[in-house]
């Protein structure tokens, strides 16, 4: 089972994830997808080493210690550029796999690539479009995987931390 929610900014996301970790929740079940912009406060000072994928989009590993709290909470931080959305940061196993899928299969060639990759996670088309739009606007998407009890536990913690649009999916 998988659940996805939206947070309005990086600081709210990091605070919520810290509460989740402090509760003893296994952070290897949590991933984040967020837009990265040099001109915003979203994940500042990340040095991204880029390489071009099949679709002409870029991907890279986010390096350096300036990733902030997110870097201490989730593994596998990487970055890629999705045409139509721009540069995004992925962290955690699901998000990193999603980024790898986008670049490896060349579906990052447009906004539909991210939507298709989200749909491959079992997310309905309409919601995948919503998540893609929200990432494009600068919101952070948090993905939690696990058994029903894991999902319910995460929801009870994150719902007190400013989460928006909590949805669960099988797939």
CORZI-V915328 format. One record per helix or strand of 3 or more residues. SS is the DSSP state (@ for helix, = for strand). FROM is the first residue (numbers start at 1). LEN is the number of residues. If there is no record, write none. Layout:
SS/FROM/LEN + SS/FROM/LEN
This chain:
=/2/6 + @/10/13 + @/27/3 + =/30/6 + =/47/6 + =/58/6 + @/69/5 + =/78/5 + =/86/6 + @/93/12 + @/107/3 + @/111/10 + @/125/13 + =/140/6 + @/148/14 + =/164/6
